[in-house]
Amino acid sequence: MSSYLRMKKRRHPRRDDLPLDALDGVSSEEQVYWQPLGMMGVIAHLIDGMVDESTTQTELLTAALAKPHVMDDATIDRALRLYGERIHLIEIYCEQLRRWRNDHPDAKQRREIERLESRTSRLRDERAHSPPCRRTRQRQ
């Protein structure tokens, strides 16, 4: 799990915490720790890495779907499921970017937020167009 999330139960949520049920895929046991603008470089590195990895993973799995002799259905299903479990971070990153935008960033920070919003939008698009978890192939 990313260091961005920490597993922790809280009895009394802080006022600035977003209700966890508002984030797609985040369970009530996960606590999101919002980062200050000074952490933008770290979060940018995480988002950029996720986009690059997502593109590579999608290409590899799509190619594997066309070649049933390369991997069996269970392997591809597992890879897609594990990949999908990481994707819930998109919503957290989007909320972090929204919070930074409302935190009065300077011009350079605003440009970086816009770039990162574009990258997270790309991740959302890839998620919407990703191949289904189960592939169908004709059995010989």
N, CA, C and O atoms as a MOPAC input file, in Angstrom:
PM7 MOZYME 1SCF
protein

 N      0.84200 1    -1.17600 1     0.00000 1
 C      0.00000 1     0.00000 1     0.00000 1
 C      0.88600 1     1.23800 1     0.00000 1
 O      1.94800 1     1.24300 1     0.62400 1
 N      0.47400 1     2.24500 1    -0.66800 1
 C      1.22000 1     3.47900 1    -0.76500 1
 C      1.39300 1     4.11300 1     0.60500 1
 O      0.53100 1     3.97300 1     1.47300 1
 N      2.50300 1     4.80900 1     0.80100 1
 C      2.70200 1     5.51400 1     2.05400 1
 C      1.74400 1     6.69200 1     2.17000 1
 O      1.64100 1     7.31600 1     3.22600 1
 N      1.05200 1     6.99000 1     1.08800 1
 C      0.09600 1     8.08500 1     1.07800 1
 C     -1.12500 1     7.75300 1     1.92600 1
 O     -1.78800 1     8.64500 1     2.45300 1
 N     -1.41400 1     6.46600 1     2.05000 1
 C     -2.52900 1     6.02100 1     2.87900 1
 C     -1.97200 1     5.30500 1     4.09400 1
 O     -0.94800 1     4.62600 1     4.01000 1
 N     -2.61900 1     5.45200 1     5.17800 1
 C     -2.23200 1     4.72800 1     6.37700 1
 C     -3.47600 1     4.01500 1     6.89200 1
 O     -4.56600 1     4.58400 1     6.94600 1
 N     -3.28400 1     2.76800 1     7.26500 1
 C     -4.40000 1     2.01200 1     7.81800 1
 C     -4.56600 1     2.42000 1     9.27700 1
 O     -3.67100 1     2.20200 1    10.09400 1
 N     -5.69000 1     3.00100 1     9.59500 1
 C     -5.90300 1     3.46400 1    10.95200 1
 C     -7.38600 1     3.72400 1    11.15300 1
 O     -8.04500 1     4.30700 1    10.29200 1
 N     -7.90300 1     3.29400 1    12.27900 1
 C     -9.29000 1     3.59400 1    12.60600 1
 C     -9.31600 1     4.82100 1    13.50200 1
 O     -8.50300 1     4.95000 1    14.41800 1
 N    -10.23500 1     5.70100 1    13.23800 1
 C    -10.39000 1     6.91400 1    14.04100 1
 C    -11.78700 1     6.94600 1    14.62100 1
 O    -12.76700 1     6.64000 1    13.94200 1
 N    -11.86200 1     7.31400 1    15.86400 1
 C    -13.18100 1     7.46300 1    16.47500 1
 C    -13.79200 1     8.81500 1    16.13400 1
 O    -14.99500 1     8.92100 1    15.89900 1
 N    -12.95500 1     9.84500 1    16.10900 1
 C    -13.44000 1    11.19900 1    15.85500 1
 C    -12.68500 1    11.78800 1    14.68200 1
 O    -11.52900 1    12.18400 1    14.83100 1
 N    -13.31900 1    11.85600 1    13.50400 1
 C    -12.61300 1    12.39200 1    12.32700 1
 C    -12.31500 1    13.87900 1    12.48200 1
 O    -13.06000 1    14.61900 1    13.12500 1
 N    -11.20100 1    14.29800 1    11.87400 1
 C    -10.87800 1    15.71800 1    11.87200 1
 C    -11.84300 1    16.43100 1    10.94000 1
 O    -12.41600 1    15.82400 1    10.03600 1
 N    -12.01300 1    17.72300 1    11.17000 1
 C    -12.95600 1    18.49400 1    10.36400 1
 C    -12.52500 1    18.60600 1     8.91200 1
 O    -13.37900 1    18.69800 1     8.03000 1
 N    -11.20900 1    18.60200 1     8.63300 1
 C    -10.75900 1    18.76100 1     7.25400 1
 C    -10.66300 1    17.43900 1     6.49900 1
 O    -10.28800 1    17.41700 1     5.32700 1
 N    -11.00200 1    16.33300 1     7.17100 1
 C    -10.98000 1    15.03900 1     6.48900 1
 C    -12.20300 1    14.90700 1     5.59900 1
 O    -13.32200 1    15.23200 1     5.99700 1
 N    -11.96900 1    14.42800 1     4.40000 1
 C    -13.06900 1    14.14700 1     3.48700 1
 C    -13.72700 1    12.85800 1     3.93800 1
 O    -13.01900 1    11.90600 1     4.26500 1
 N    -15.04900 1    12.78300 1     3.97100 1
 C    -15.67900 1    11.50800 1     4.31800 1
 C    -15.17300 1    10.42100 1     3.38300 1
 O    -15.20700 1    10.57200 1     2.16200 1
 N    -14.70500 1     9.33200 1     3.96400 1
 C    -14.06400 1     8.29800 1     3.16200 1
 C    -15.01000 1     7.65000 1     2.17500 1
 O    -14.57600 1     7.17700 1     1.12400 1
 N    -16.30100 1     7.61900 1     2.49200 1
 C    -17.23100 1     7.01300 1     1.54700 1
 C    -17.42200 1     7.88600 1     0.31100 1
 O    -18.02700 1     7.44600 1    -0.66600 1
 N    -16.91700 1     9.11100 1     0.34300 1
 C    -17.00000 1     9.99000 1    -0.82900 1
 C    -15.91500 1     9.67100 1    -1.84800 1
 O    -15.98200 1    10.11600 1    -2.99400 1
 N    -14.91900 1     8.90100 1    -1.43300 1
 C    -13.84300 1     8.52000 1    -2.34400 1
 C    -14.09400 1     7.11700 1    -2.84800 1
 O    -14.21900 1     6.17900 1    -2.06100 1
 N    -14.16600 1     6.97400 1    -4.14700 1
 C    -14.42100 1     5.68300 1    -4.77200 1
 C    -13.31800 1     4.69300 1    -4.43600 1
 O    -12.14800 1     4.94800 1    -4.72200 1
 N    -13.67800 1     3.57100 1    -3.83300 1
 C    -12.72100 1     2.50600 1    -3.58000 1
 C    -11.94500 1     2.61000 1    -2.28800 1
 O    -11.10700 1     1.75000 1    -2.01700 1
 N    -12.18400 1     3.62400 1    -1.47900 1
 C    -11.46500 1     3.77100 1    -0.22100 1
 C    -12.35800 1     3.27000 1     0.90200 1
 O    -13.47400 1     3.75900 1     1.08200 1
 N    -11.86600 1     2.29600 1     1.65500 1
 C    -12.67900 1     1.72000 1     2.71400 1
 C    -12.70300 1     2.62500 1     3.93100 1
 O    -11.90100 1     3.55100 1     4.04900 1
 N    -13.62400 1     2.34800 1     4.82800 1
 C    -13.76000 1     3.16400 1     6.02400 1
 C    -12.60500 1     2.95500 1     6.99200 1
 O    -12.47800 1     3.70400 1     7.96000 1
 N    -11.74800 1     1.94100 1     6.75400 1
 C    -10.60600 1     1.70100 1     7.62300 1
 C     -9.37200 1     2.47900 1     7.18000 1
 O     -8.38200 1     2.52300 1     7.91000 1
 N     -9.40900 1     3.08900 1     6.00700 1
 C     -8.26900 1     3.83900 1     5.50300 1
 C     -8.43300 1     5.31100 1     5.84700 1
 O     -9.50600 1     5.88600 1     5.66000 1
 N     -7.37500 1     5.91100 1     6.34600 1
 C     -7.38400 1     7.32400 1     6.67700 1
 C     -6.48600 1     8.05700 1     5.69900 1
 O     -5.32500 1     7.68600 1     5.53000 1
 N     -6.99400 1     9.07200 1     5.06400 1
 C     -6.22300 1     9.85600 1     4.10700 1
 C     -5.58700 1    11.02100 1     4.85700 1
 O     -6.26600 1    11.75000 1     5.58000 1
 N     -4.30000 1    11.18700 1     4.68100 1
 C     -3.58200 1    12.31300 1     5.27000 1
 C     -3.25300 1    13.29000 1     4.15300 1
 O     -2.37100 1    13.02700 1     3.33600 1
 N     -3.95900 1    14.41800 1     4.11300 1
 C     -3.77200 1    15.40100 1     3.05600 1
 C     -2.43900 1    16.08600 1     3.23900 1
 O     -2.01700 1    16.36300 1     4.36100 1
 N     -1.78300 1    16.35400 1     2.13400 1
 C     -0.42400 1    16.87200 1     2.14200 1
 C     -0.41000 1    18.37500 1     1.86000 1
 O     -1.26800 1    18.87900 1     1.13600 1
 N      0.57200 1    19.09700 1     2.43700 1
 C      0.70200 1    20.53000 1     2.14200 1
 C      1.28600 1    20.73400 1     0.74400 1
 O      1.81000 1    19.80100 1     0.13500 1
 N      1.18700 1    21.95300 1     0.25100 1
 C      1.71000 1    22.28300 1    -1.07900 1
 C      3.19100 1    21.93300 1    -1.21700 1
 O      3.64600 1    21.62900 1    -2.32000 1
 N      3.93200 1    21.96900 1    -0.14900 1
 C      5.35500 1    21.65200 1    -0.18600 1
 C      5.64200 1    20.21200 1    -0.58600 1
 O      6.77000 1    19.88900 1    -0.95600 1
 N      4.64300 1    19.34900 1    -0.51700 1
 C      4.79800 1    17.94200 1    -0.89300 1
 C      4.40600 1    17.69300 1    -2.34500 1
 O      4.31900 1    16.53900 1    -2.76500 1
 N      4.16900 1    18.74900 1    -3.11700 1
 C      3.71000 1    18.59300 1    -4.48600 1
 C      4.68200 1    17.76900 1    -5.32600 1
 O      4.24300 1    16.96400 1    -6.14700 1
 N      5.97300 1    17.94700 1    -5.14500 1
 C      6.95100 1    17.19400 1    -5.92300 1
 C      6.83400 1    15.69300 1    -5.70000 1
 O      6.95400 1    14.91000 1    -6.64200 1
 N      6.60200 1    15.29500 1    -4.46200 1
 C      6.45900 1    13.87500 1    -4.13000 1
 C      5.19500 1    13.30800 1    -4.76400 1
 O      5.22500 1    12.24300 1    -5.38200 1
 N      4.09000 1    14.02200 1    -4.60700 1
 C      2.81800 1    13.55300 1    -5.16000 1
 C      2.87800 1    13.55700 1    -6.68800 1
 O      2.33400 1    12.65700 1    -7.32900 1
 N      3.53000 1    14.55400 1    -7.27300 1
 C      3.68300 1    14.59600 1    -8.73200 1
 C      4.45000 1    13.36800 1    -9.21600 1
 O      4.09500 1    12.77300 1   -10.23400 1
 N      5.49200 1    12.99100 1    -8.49300 1
 C      6.26900 1    11.80400 1    -8.84700 1
 C      5.38600 1    10.55200 1    -8.78000 1
 O      5.47500 1     9.68700 1    -9.65200 1
 N      4.54600 1    10.45200 1    -7.76700 1
 C      3.64500 1     9.30300 1    -7.63800 1
 C      2.62300 1     9.25300 1    -8.77000 1
 O      2.36600 1     8.19000 1    -9.33500 1
 N      2.04300 1    10.40000 1    -9.09700 1
 C      1.04200 1    10.45100 1   -10.17600 1
 C      1.69600 1    10.12000 1   -11.51500 1
 O      1.16100 1     9.32200 1   -12.28500 1
 N      2.84700 1    10.72700 1   -11.79800 1
 C      3.53200 1    10.46400 1   -13.06200 1
 C      3.90900 1     8.99000 1   -13.18900 1
 O      3.75300 1     8.39200 1   -14.25300 1
 N      4.40000 1     8.41500 1   -12.10500 1
 C      4.74100 1     6.99700 1   -12.12200 1
 C      3.53300 1     6.11900 1   -12.34700 1
 O      3.61100 1     5.12000 1   -13.06200 1
 N      2.40800 1     6.48600 1   -11.73900 1
 C      1.19000 1     5.70500 1   -11.89900 1
 C      0.68300 1     5.76900 1   -13.33500 1
 O      0.22700 1     4.76100 1   -13.87300 1
 N      0.75700 1     6.93400 1   -13.95800 1
 C      0.32100 1     7.07000 1   -15.35400 1
 C      1.20600 1     6.22900 1   -16.26600 1
 O      0.70300 1     5.50000 1   -17.12100 1
 N      2.51500 1     6.32600 1   -16.08900 1
 C      3.43900 1     5.56200 1   -16.93200 1
 C      3.23300 1     4.05800 1   -16.74200 1
 O      3.18400 1     3.30200 1   -17.71200 1
 N      3.11600 1     3.64100 1   -15.49900 1
 C      2.91000 1     2.21900 1   -15.21400 1
 C      1.56400 1     1.73500 1   -15.74400 1
 O      1.45400 1     0.61600 1   -16.24500 1
 N      0.55900 1     2.56700 1   -15.63300 1
 C     -0.76600 1     2.20900 1   -16.11500 1
 C     -0.76500 1     1.99200 1   -17.62200 1
 O     -1.36500 1     1.04000 1   -18.12300 1
 N     -0.09000 1     2.87700 1   -18.33600 1
 C     -0.01000 1     2.75400 1   -19.78600 1
 C      0.69100 1     1.45800 1   -20.18100 1
 O      0.22000 1     0.72200 1   -21.04800 1
 N      1.81200 1     1.19200 1   -19.53900 1
 C      2.56200 1    -0.03300 1   -19.82500 1
 C      1.73700 1    -1.27100 1   -19.49300 1
 O      1.66600 1    -2.21300 1   -20.28300 1
 N      1.11600 1    -1.26100 1   -18.31900 1
 C      0.32200 1    -2.41300 1   -17.87800 1
 C     -0.84900 1    -2.67300 1   -18.82600 1
 O     -1.12500 1    -3.82100 1   -19.17200 1
 N     -1.52000 1    -1.63300 1   -19.23600 1
 C     -2.65300 1    -1.78900 1   -20.14900 1
 C     -2.19900 1    -2.37200 1   -21.48400 1
 O     -2.85700 1    -3.25700 1   -22.03200 1
 N     -1.08000 1    -1.88000 1   -22.00600 1
 C     -0.55800 1    -2.40100 1   -23.27500 1
 C     -0.19700 1    -3.88100 1   -23.16000 1
 O     -0.52500 1    -4.67600 1   -24.04100 1
 N      0.48300 1    -4.24700 1   -22.06600 1
 C      0.89600 1    -5.64300 1   -21.87900 1
 C     -0.30500 1    -6.57100 1   -21.72500 1
 O     -0.34300 1    -7.64500 1   -22.32600 1
 N     -1.28000 1    -6.16100 1   -20.92700 1
 C     -2.44300 1    -7.02300 1   -20.70400 1
 C     -3.31800 1    -7.12000 1   -21.94600 1
 O     -3.88900 1    -8.17500 1   -22.22100 1
 N     -3.42700 1    -6.04200 1   -22.68900 1
 C     -4.20300 1    -6.07900 1   -23.92200 1
 C     -3.53600 1    -7.02000 1   -24.92600 1
 O     -4.21800 1    -7.78800 1   -25.60500 1
 N     -2.21800 1    -6.96300 1   -25.02000 1
 C     -1.49900 1    -7.87100 1   -25.91400 1
 C     -1.67000 1    -9.32100 1   -25.46200 1
 O     -1.80500 1   -10.22000 1   -26.29200 1
 N     -1.66600 1    -9.54600 1   -24.15200 1
 C     -1.83000 1   -10.90600 1   -23.62800 1
 C     -3.22400 1   -11.45500 1   -23.90700 1
 O     -3.39000 1   -12.65700 1   -24.11100 1
 N     -4.21900 1   -10.58600 1   -23.91600 1
 C     -5.58900 1   -11.03200 1   -24.21400 1
 C     -5.67600 1   -11.61400 1   -25.62100 1
 O     -6.45400 1   -12.53400 1   -25.87100 1
 N     -4.87500 1   -11.07500 1   -26.53600 1
 C     -4.90700 1   -11.53900 1   -27.92500 1
 C     -4.08700 1   -12.81000 1   -28.13400 1
 O     -4.16700 1   -13.43600 1   -29.19000 1
 N     -3.30000 1   -13.19100 1   -27.12800 1
 C     -2.44600 1   -14.37200 1   -27.24200 1
 C     -2.73900 1   -15.32300 1   -26.07500 1
 O     -2.03200 1   -15.30300 1   -25.06800 1
 N     -3.76100 1   -16.14100 1   -26.20600 1
 C     -4.16100 1   -16.98800 1   -25.08000 1
 C     -3.08800 1   -17.97600 1   -24.64000 1
 O     -3.15400 1   -18.47400 1   -23.51700 1
 N     -2.11700 1   -18.27300 1   -25.47000 1
 C     -1.06700 1   -19.21200 1   -25.08300 1
 C      0.00200 1   -18.57600 1   -24.18500 1
 O      0.81900 1   -19.29600 1   -23.61100 1
 N      0.01300 1   -17.24000 1   -24.05100 1
 C      1.02900 1   -16.54800 1   -23.26000 1
 C      0.72800 1   -16.64300 1   -21.76100 1
 O      1.60800 1   -16.97800 1   -20.96800 1
 N     -0.50200 1   -16.35200 1   -21.38100 1
 C     -0.92300 1   -16.42000 1   -19.97700 1
 C     -2.30400 1   -17.03600 1   -19.90800 1
 O     -3.11600 1   -16.87500 1   -20.81900 1
 N     -2.56300 1   -17.74000 1   -18.82000 1
 C     -3.89400 1   -18.30600 1   -18.66200 1
 C     -4.85700 1   -17.25300 1   -18.12100 1
 O     -4.43800 1   -16.18600 1   -17.67200 1
 N     -6.14800 1   -17.56300 1   -18.16800 1
 C     -7.17900 1   -16.61300 1   -17.72700 1
 C     -6.98600 1   -16.18700 1   -16.28300 1
 O     -7.14400 1   -15.00800 1   -15.96600 1
 N     -6.65000 1   -17.11400 1   -15.40600 1
 C     -6.49900 1   -16.80500 1   -13.98400 1
 C     -5.38200 1   -15.78800 1   -13.75000 1
 O     -5.52200 1   -14.90300 1   -12.90600 1
 N     -4.29700 1   -15.90100 1   -14.47200 1
 C     -3.17500 1   -14.97500 1   -14.32200 1
 C     -3.56900 1   -13.57500 1   -14.76200 1
 O     -3.27300 1   -12.59400 1   -14.08000 1
 N     -4.23200 1   -13.48700 1   -15.89700 1
 C     -4.66300 1   -12.17400 1   -16.38800 1
 C     -5.72300 1   -11.57800 1   -15.47300 1
 O     -5.68000 1   -10.38400 1   -15.18000 1
 N     -6.67400 1   -12.39000 1   -15.01500 1
 C     -7.70200 1   -11.90300 1   -14.09300 1
 C     -7.06900 1   -11.34800 1   -12.81700 1
 O     -7.46600 1   -10.29100 1   -12.32700 1
 N     -6.09000 1   -12.06600 1   -12.28900 1
 C     -5.41800 1   -11.62600 1   -11.06100 1
 C     -4.66900 1   -10.32100 1   -11.29400 1
 O     -4.74000 1    -9.41400 1   -10.46500 1
 N     -3.95700 1   -10.21200 1   -12.40200 1
 C     -3.20900 1    -8.98900 1   -12.71900 1
 C     -4.15600 1    -7.79900 1   -12.84800 1
 O     -3.87500 1    -6.72100 1   -12.32500 1
 N     -5.26400 1    -7.99200 1   -13.53500 1
 C     -6.23400 1    -6.90800 1   -13.69100 1
 C     -6.86500 1    -6.52300 1   -12.35900 1
 O     -7.09400 1    -5.34100 1   -12.09800 1
 N     -7.14800 1    -7.50800 1   -11.52000 1
 C     -7.74100 1    -7.22500 1   -10.20900 1
 C     -6.76600 1    -6.42300 1    -9.34400 1
 O     -7.15600 1    -5.43100 1    -8.72900 1
 N     -5.50600 1    -6.84900 1    -9.29700 1
 C     -4.50500 1    -6.13800 1    -8.50600 1
 C     -4.28600 1    -4.72500 1    -9.03100 1
 O     -4.15100 1    -3.77900 1    -8.25400 1
 N     -4.25000 1    -4.59000 1   -10.34800 1
 C     -4.10500 1    -3.27900 1   -10.97300 1
 C     -5.30300 1    -2.39700 1   -10.60100 1
 O     -5.13400 1    -1.22000 1   -10.28200 1
 N     -6.49900 1    -2.96300 1   -10.64200 1
 C     -7.70600 1    -2.21100 1   -10.31100 1
 C     -7.73800 1    -1.74600 1    -8.86400 1
 O     -8.28100 1    -0.68500 1    -8.55900 1
 N     -7.15700 1    -2.54100 1    -7.97600 1
 C     -7.12900 1    -2.15400 1    -6.56200 1
 C     -6.27600 1    -0.90900 1    -6.33400 1
 O     -6.55700 1    -0.12800 1    -5.42500 1
 N     -5.24500 1    -0.71800 1    -7.14000 1
 C     -4.39800 1     0.47000 1    -7.00100 1
 C     -5.05200 1     1.70700 1    -7.59300 1
 O     -4.74600 1     2.83100 1    -7.19500 1
 N     -5.93700 1     1.50100 1    -8.52800 1
 C     -6.53100 1     2.62400 1    -9.24200 1
 C     -7.36700 1     3.53500 1    -8.32700 1
 O     -7.58100 1     4.70100 1    -8.65700 1
 N     -7.83800 1     3.01900 1    -7.18900 1
 C     -8.64300 1     3.86000 1    -6.29900 1
 C     -7.87200 1     5.08800 1    -5.81600 1
 O     -8.47100 1     6.04500 1    -5.32500 1
 N     -6.55400 1     5.06200 1    -5.95400 1
 C     -5.75300 1     6.22100 1    -5.56300 1
 C     -6.02500 1     7.44400 1    -6.44200 1
 O     -5.76700 1     8.57600 1    -6.03400 1
 N     -6.54700 1     7.21100 1    -7.64700 1
 C     -6.85800 1     8.33600 1    -8.54200 1
 C     -7.76100 1     9.33800 1    -7.84400 1
 O     -7.51100 1    10.54300 1    -7.89200 1
 N     -8.81300 1     8.84400 1    -7.19300 1
 C     -9.76000 1     9.74000 1    -6.53200 1
 C     -9.09500 1    10.51400 1    -5.39800 1
 O     -9.40200 1    11.68500 1    -5.17400 1
 N     -8.19500 1     9.86300 1    -4.69500 1
 C     -7.47500 1    10.54300 1    -3.61600 1
 C     -6.57700 1    11.63400 1    -4.19000 1
 O     -6.53600 1    12.74800 1    -3.66700 1
 N     -5.85800 1    11.31500 1    -5.26300 1
 C     -4.99500 1    12.32000 1    -5.88300 1
 C     -5.81700 1    13.49800 1    -6.42000 1
 O     -5.40700 1    14.65100 1    -6.28600 1
 N     -6.95800 1    13.21600 1    -7.01700 1
 C     -7.81200 1    14.29800 1    -7.53000 1
 C     -8.26600 1    15.21900 1    -6.39900 1
 O     -8.26900 1    16.44100 1    -6.54700 1
 N     -8.64500 1    14.62700 1    -5.28100 1
 C     -9.06500 1    15.43200 1    -4.12600 1
 C     -7.88700 1    16.23700 1    -3.58300 1
 O     -8.05800 1    17.39400 1    -3.19600 1
 N     -6.69600 1    15.64200 1    -3.54900 1
 C     -5.51100 1    16.37000 1    -3.09100 1
 C     -5.24800 1    17.56800 1    -3.99300 1
 O     -4.94800 1    18.65600 1    -3.50200 1
 N     -5.35500 1    17.38200 1    -5.29900 1
 C     -5.14300 1    18.48400 1    -6.23800 1
 C     -6.19100 1    19.58000 1    -6.05900 1
 O     -5.87500 1    20.76800 1    -6.13600 1
 N     -7.44000 1    19.17600 1    -5.81800 1
 C     -8.50100 1    20.16200 1    -5.57000 1
 C     -8.19500 1    20.98400 1    -4.32500 1
 O     -8.37800 1    22.20100 1    -4.31300 1
 N     -7.73400 1    20.31800 1    -3.29300 1
 C     -7.39300 1    21.02400 1    -2.05100 1
 C     -6.23700 1    21.99700 1    -2.28000 1
 O     -6.26100 1    23.12000 1    -1.77500 1
 N     -5.22300 1    21.57100 1    -3.04300 1
 C     -4.10700 1    22.47700 1    -3.32400 1
 C     -4.56700 1    23.67400 1    -4.14200 1
 O     -4.11000 1    24.79300 1    -3.91200 1
 N     -5.46700 1    23.45000 1    -5.09400 1
 C     -5.97100 1    24.55600 1    -5.91900 1
 C     -6.66100 1    25.59900 1    -5.03400 1
 O     -6.56200 1    26.79800 1    -5.29400 1
 N     -7.35600 1    25.14400 1    -3.99700 1
 C     -8.05100 1    26.05100 1    -3.07500 1
 C     -7.12700 1    26.64800 1    -2.01700 1
 O     -7.56300 1    27.46100 1    -1.20200 1
 N     -5.84900 1    26.24900 1    -2.02100 1
 C     -4.87900 1    26.68500 1    -1.02200 1
 C     -4.05300 1    27.87600 1    -1.50500 1
 O     -3.00200 1    28.16500 1    -0.93400 1
 N     -4.50800 1    28.56200 1    -2.53900 1
 C     -3.86800 1    29.75900 1    -3.10100 1
 C     -2.42000 1    29.50600 1    -3.53000 1
 O     -1.49500 1    30.12600 1    -3.00400 1
 N     -2.22700 1    28.58300 1    -4.49800 1
 C     -0.85900 1    28.31900 1    -4.98300 1
 C     -0.35400 1    29.48500 1    -5.82900 1
 O     -1.14100 1    30.26200 1    -6.37000 1
 N      0.98000 1    29.59600 1    -5.93600 1
 C      1.55100 1    30.61500 1    -6.81600 1
 C      1.41200 1    30.14200 1    -8.26800 1
 O      0.90600 1    29.04800 1    -8.51600 1
 N      1.85300 1    30.94900 1    -9.21600 1
 C      1.65800 1    30.64500 1   -10.64100 1
 C      2.32700 1    29.32200 1   -11.03800 1
 O      1.72900 1    28.51900 1   -11.75400 1
 N      3.54900 1    29.09400 1   -10.58300 1
 C      4.26700 1    27.86300 1   -10.92000 1
 C      3.53700 1    26.64300 1   -10.34500 1
 O      3.39700 1    25.62700 1   -11.02500 1
 N      3.08300 1    26.74100 1    -9.12100 1
 C      2.34600 1    25.63600 1    -8.49300 1
 C      1.02400 1    25.38800 1    -9.21000 1
 O      0.60600 1    24.24200 1    -9.37300 1
 N      0.36100 1    26.47600 1    -9.64300 1
 C     -0.90900 1    26.34300 1   -10.37500 1
 C     -0.70200 1    25.59700 1   -11.68600 1
 O     -1.51400 1    24.74700 1   -12.05100 1
 N      0.38400 1    25.90900 1   -12.39900 1
 C      0.67800 1    25.20200 1   -13.64800 1
 C      0.92100 1    23.71300 1   -13.38900 1
 O      0.46600 1    22.86500 1   -14.15500 1
 N      1.63300 1    23.40200 1   -12.31700 1
 C      1.90100 1    22.00300 1   -11.98500 1
 C      0.61300 1    21.28300 1   -11.58600 1
 O      0.42300 1    20.11700 1   -11.93400 1
 N     -0.25800 1    21.95900 1   -10.86900 1
 C     -1.55500 1    21.36400 1   -10.50500 1
 C     -2.35300 1    21.06500 1   -11.77300 1
 O     -2.95700 1    19.99800 1   -11.88600 1
 N     -2.36200 1    21.99500 1   -12.72200 1
 C     -3.07800 1    21.77900 1   -13.98000 1
 C     -2.49900 1    20.58500 1   -14.74300 1
 O     -3.24500 1    19.78000 1   -15.30000 1
 N     -1.16600 1    20.47200 1   -14.76600 1
 C     -0.52400 1    19.34300 1   -15.44500 1
 C     -0.91500 1    18.02500 1   -14.77000 1
 O     -1.21900 1    17.04100 1   -15.44400 1
 N     -0.90400 1    18.01800 1   -13.45100 1
 C     -1.24400 1    16.80100 1   -12.71300 1
 C     -2.73200 1    16.45600 1   -12.86500 1
 O     -3.09700 1    15.28100 1   -12.91500 1
 N     -3.57500 1    17.46900 1   -12.93800 1
 C     -4.99600 1    17.20500 1   -13.18300 1
 C     -5.19100 1    16.55500 1   -14.55000 1
 O     -6.02700 1    15.66600 1   -14.70800 1
 N     -4.42300 1    16.99900 1   -15.52500 1
 C     -4.48100 1    16.39400 1   -16.85100 1
 C     -4.02900 1    14.93800 1   -16.79700 1
 O     -4.62700 1    14.07900 1   -17.44500 1
 N     -2.98500 1    14.65900 1   -16.03400 1
 C     -2.48600 1    13.28300 1   -15.89900 1
 C     -3.50900 1    12.38900 1   -15.19200 1
 O     -3.72300 1    11.24900 1   -15.60300 1
 N     -4.13600 1    12.89800 1   -14.14000 1
 C     -5.13400 1    12.07600 1   -13.44200 1
 C     -6.35800 1    11.86300 1   -14.32200 1
 O     -7.00700 1    10.82000 1   -14.24600 1
 N     -6.67300 1    12.84600 1   -15.15500 1
 C     -7.77300 1    12.67800 1   -16.10400 1
 C     -7.45100 1    11.54800 1   -17.07900 1
 O     -8.32700 1    10.76500 1   -17.44400 1
 N     -6.19500 1    11.47200 1   -17.49300 1
 C     -5.76700 1    10.38800 1   -18.38500 1
 C     -5.93300 1     9.02900 1   -17.69200 1
 O     -6.37200 1     8.06000 1   -18.31200 1
 N     -5.58300 1     8.96700 1   -16.41800 1
 C     -5.76100 1     7.72100 1   -15.67300 1
 C     -7.22900 1     7.32300 1   -15.59800 1
 O     -7.57500 1     6.15100 1   -15.74800 1
 N     -8.08000 1     8.30600 1   -15.36600 1
 C     -9.52800 1     8.01800 1   -15.31800 1
 C    -10.01000 1     7.48500 1   -16.65700 1
 O    -10.80300 1     6.54400 1   -16.70500 1
 N     -9.53100 1     8.08800 1   -17.75400 1
 C     -9.93000 1     7.63600 1   -19.08400 1
 C     -9.46000 1     6.20100 1   -19.32500 1
 O    -10.21500 1     5.37800 1   -19.84200 1
 N     -8.22300 1     5.90500 1   -18.95300 1
 C     -7.70100 1     4.54500 1   -19.11900 1
 C     -8.50400 1     3.55800 1   -18.28800 1
 O     -8.77300 1     2.43900 1   -18.72600 1
 N     -8.87700 1     3.96900 1   -17.10700 1
 C     -9.66500 1     3.10100 1   -16.22400 1
 C    -11.02000 1     2.79900 1   -16.85600 1
 O    -11.50500 1     1.66900 1   -16.79700 1
 N    -11.62200 1     3.81600 1   -17.46000 1
 C    -12.93600 1     3.62800 1   -18.07500 1
 C    -12.86500 1     2.73100 1   -19.30300 1
 O    -13.84000 1     2.05500 1   -19.63100 1
 N    -11.71400 1     2.71600 1   -19.99100 1
 C    -11.58200 1     1.94600 1   -21.21800 1
 C    -10.70300 1     0.70300 1   -21.06200 1
 O    -10.27900 1     0.11300 1   -22.05500 1
 N    -10.43000 1     0.30800 1   -19.81700 1
 C     -9.57300 1    -0.85900 1   -19.61000 1
 C    -10.31800 1    -2.12500 1   -19.99000 1
 O    -11.54800 1    -2.16700 1   -19.95000 1
 N     -9.56900 1    -3.16100 1   -20.36100 1
 C    -10.22100 1    -4.41400 1   -20.75000 1
 C    -10.92600 1    -5.04100 1   -19.55500 1
 O    -10.51900 1    -4.83100 1   -18.41200 1
 N    -11.97900 1    -5.80700 1   -19.81200 1
 C    -12.70200 1    -6.44000 1   -18.72000 1
 C    -11.83000 1    -7.46400 1   -18.01200 1
 O    -10.86000 1    -7.95800 1   -18.58700 1
 N    -12.16700 1    -7.78600 1   -16.76800 1
 C    -11.36800 1    -8.73700 1   -15.99800 1
 C    -11.43900 1   -10.13000 1   -16.56800 1
 O    -10.46000 1   -10.86900 1   -16.47000 1
 N    -12.50400 1   -10.51000 1   -17.13500 1
 C    -12.60900 1   -11.84600 1   -17.71200 1
 C    -12.52400 1   -11.74200 1   -19.21900 1
 O    -13.22000 1   -10.94200 1   -19.84400 1
 N    -11.68400 1   -12.54200 1   -19.77600 1
 C    -11.60100 1   -12.56000 1   -21.23300 1
 C    -12.34500 1   -13.77700 1   -21.72400 1
 O    -12.46700 1   -14.77900 1   -21.01900 1
 N    -12.82300 1   -13.68200 1   -22.90000 1
 C    -13.49500 1   -14.83200 1   -23.49700 1
 C    -12.66600 1   -15.28100 1   -24.67500 1
 O    -12.25700 1   -14.48000 1   -25.51500 1
 N    -12.43100 1   -16.54300 1   -24.71900 1
 C    -11.70700 1   -17.09000 1   -25.85500 1
 C    -12.35100 1   -18.42200 1   -26.20600 1
 O    -12.96900 1   -19.08800 1   -25.37600 1
 N    -12.18700 1   -18.76000 1   -27.40900 1
 C    -12.76400 1   -20.04000 1   -27.84700 1
 C    -11.83200 1   -21.15400 1   -27.41500 1
 O    -10.63900 1   -21.14300 1   -27.72000 1
 N    -12.38000 1   -22.08600 1   -26.72300 1
 C    -11.60000 1   -23.24000 1   -26.27400 1
 C    -11.55800 1   -24.25900 1   -27.39200 1
 O    -12.58000 1   -24.53500 1   -28.02100 1
 N    -10.41400 1   -24.80900 1   -27.64000 1
 C    -10.24100 1   -25.78100 1   -28.71900 1
 C    -10.50600 1   -27.16900 1   -28.21200 1
 O    -10.41200 1   -28.13200 1   -28.97300 1

